[in-house]
Structures are given as C-alpha cells and as structure tokens.
Amino acid sequence: MAIVIIFRVGSFLKNVFFPPPEPLPQVSFGVLPKIFFPDSVKKDFTYTIDTLTGELPDFPSQVKVYKIVLDEPDILAVQRADEKVKSLGFNIGPQQLSDTVYRWKSDDALVKDLVISVKLPEFNLSSSFLTNANVLSGKDVPTEAEAISIAQGFIEALSLYPEDIDDEKVVTKLLTISSGVVVPATSFSNAKLVNVYFFQKVKDKLPVIYPQGDLSTMSVTVGSGEREPEVVDARFFYQKISDDGATYPIKTAKEAFEELKSNKAFITSHQGTDLNILIKEVYLGYYIEGRQQDFLTPVIVFEGNNNFFAYVPAVKDEWVDK
C-alpha cells in the first residue's frame, strides 16, 4: 500500500510540475469555409472590459468543429409535406417556387401563406394578422405556457420539431400591435401576441447561438383566432449537429477583443444611444448561420450593456478560407 501511495503521489507531482504536452489539433476537415454573417451594426463604439474579474477569460487552445447533418434527397418529400400541411388547413397548393421550395395557402380569415423547403428543416408562415379583427381584439391571447404548447404542436405537425431543443431555454415575448406595427407589450393585459423562441441544447458545454443575439432562428408567433389561439406567423430554420467532430486551434479572448476594437467583429444588436460599451461577458459558443452550412464552428461572444452582442470567429485565421 505504501508503494502504491508513493507511486500515485509521484505521478501526481510529475504531472503538476511536468505536465504532458497537449495533443496537436486534429484539423481533420482541412481549411474551413468562412462563417457567413449578415450585415453588422455599424456605429463608432468604444469598449471597456467590465467582467466580474475585470479581465478577459482564458480559453482552451483548441475546440472541436462539427459536421452538420445534411438530409438525403427524397423524391416523396413534396407529397409527404403536402399531407402534413393540408392537415393544418393549408388547402391551396402546393405551388412550386424553386426546385426545393413550395408554397401553400389557407382560405380562412387570416389568409395564411406557408412556404416550406423540402430539402432543409425550414419554413416561413405569414398572414394578415396585423389587420385581423380577432387578433386585434386580443380576446383569446394564450398564456405563455399555452403559446409554447401551440407553437410546439404546429412544428410537430410538420414533423420538424428538433430532438435537441432545450425545453429550459424556451423564451417567450409578449407583443402588441400599435398603428399597424408590432411592438413589445408592457404587460399581459395589453398583449395581442406571444412570440416563442426555441433554442438547441449545448454542445460540448458550449451554447448554440444564432445571428439574432439573444434570440434564435426558430420562432413562432401565436395570437387570437376565430375560436381559439392559433399560429399567425413563424420563421423557422434548423441545422442538426452531428457527432463527427475534429479539434481546431482557436484565438485567445485577447486576440478576439483586438478584432472587436478593430471593427472586424459581427455586431448583431445594440439598443440605445450610449456607444461606450461595457463588456460584461465573454464566452465561446457554436454559431448557427441561419442558412445551410457544412460545419458548426465556434465564435467568441462579447455581451455588453444596451443589449450589445458581437461575434468574432474563434478558429485561427490560417484554418479559415479567405
């Protein structure tokens, strides 16, 4: 027993004072495609680190990049989609808009228009809810819990509800309609709509994030219907993450902060007029681009006051296509 204890203590001390070298990044996918970001917020910001420690965090030197699951072509995809869509009351269509995109319409009071991709888990629903008497009355606005259930049921009816949704992260926002424009509601009593946002579970302990900052690419809006609450608007885009991953070298938080200060970051949101941004949180996340992508790659996220969100690609530049 003494020999075993001495051996273990010796091994521990050896690893403390002479740690084994970290394995080299695998970089199995070669040079990665450049991350697609939409148009960035452009203002003359100044930045101050205001984290709890007053410092930038230390990141690992390498993080995994994952392949995105791409569905195989299905010659029966349109037929299957047609059956599901018509079960929801969209009985006009399908109208082909492209090789993979089709439109259906309803003939109810809301005049709904549903556009679906039969290649990707993606659909958009629009309607005349801004001028609809039932919606404007707010008589059947669902509770937030009811809105979540209605939104989930709608996505499930299309067989598109993802397995990796984190039920604890679902976000609801109360909205109202003022002069034909959707604006935040001050309370449930004056709400006309409930917006529901769905988020994917963490991957390797890192959050999955989207181009909209603290929102996602999976949103469904629920309002009053003729007899009961119903979905009146939706924007849904989802990418399934595989378990096929490889490690890549990443930037330090300091390097990313220098890129932020040099206007090389994607700034997704900022509210108010104060351009002096106090950086409250800095962390790694996996970025869903909002359009078809081949790889899930990490970004470094900067959060600040006035709903400031900015992303810097985390993988070192030499491993990203110029």
C-alpha positions, 0 to 999 in steps of 0.5 A, a space after each residue: 500500500 505504501 508503494 502504491 501511495 508513493 507511486 500515485 503521489 509521484 505521478 501526481 507531482 510529475 504531472 503538476 510540475 511536468 505536465 504532458 504536452 497537449 495533443 496537436 489539433 486534429 484539423 481533420 476537415 482541412 481549411 474551413 469555409 468562412 462563417 457567413 454573417 449578415 450585415 453588422 451594426 455599424 456605429 463608432 463604439 468604444 469598449 471597456 472590459 467590465 467582467 466580474 474579474 475585470 479581465 478577459 477569460 482564458 480559453 482552451 487552445 483548441 475546440 472541436 468543429 462539427 459536421 452538420 447533418 445534411 438530409 438525403 434527397 427524397 423524391 416523396 418529400 413534396 407529397 409527404 409535406 403536402 399531407 402534413 400541411 393540408 392537415 393544418 388547413 393549408 388547402 391551396 397548393 402546393 405551388 412550386 417556387 424553386 426546385 426545393 421550395 413550395 408554397 401553400 395557402 389557407 382560405 380562412 380569415 387570416 389568409 395564411 401563406 406557408 412556404 416550406 423547403 423540402 430539402 432543409 428543416 425550414 419554413 416561413 408562415 405569414 398572414 394578415 394578422 396585423 389587420 385581423 379583427 380577432 387578433 386585434 381584439 386580443 380576446 383569446 391571447 394564450 398564456 405563455 405556457 399555452 403559446 409554447 404548447 401551440 407553437 410546439 404542436 404546429 412544428 410537430 405537425 410538420 414533423 420538424 420539431 428538433 430532438 435537441 431543443 432545450 425545453 429550459 431555454 424556451 423564451 417567450 415575448 409578449 407583443 402588441 400591435 400599435 398603428 399597424 406595427 408590432 411592438 413589445 407589450 408592457 404587460 399581459 393585459 395589453 398583449 395581442 401576441 406571444 412570440 416563442 423562441 426555441 433554442 438547441 441544447 449545448 454542445 460540448 458545454 458550449 451554447 448554440 447561438 444564432 445571428 439574432 443575439 439573444 434570440 434564435 432562428 426558430 420562432 413562432 408567433 401565436 395570437 387570437 383566432 376565430 375560436 381559439 389561439 392559433 399560429 399567425 406567423 413563424 420563421 423557422 430554420 434548423 441545422 442538426 449537429 452531428 457527432 463527427 467532430 475534429 479539434 481546431 486551434 482557436 484565438 485567445 479572448 485577447 486576440 478576439 477583443 483586438 478584432 472587436 476594437 478593430 471593427 472586424 467583429 459581427 455586431 448583431 444588436 445594440 439598443 440605445 444611444 450610449 456607444 461606450 460599451 461595457 463588456 460584461 461577458 465573454 464566452 465561446 459558443 457554436 454559431 448557427 448561420 441561419 442558412 445551410 452550412 457544412 460545419 458548426 464552428 465556434 465564435 467568441 461572444 462579447 455581451 455588453 450593456 444596451 443589449 450589445 452582442 458581437 461575434 468574432 470567429 474563434 478558429 485561427 485565421 490560417 484554418 479559415 478560407 479567405 
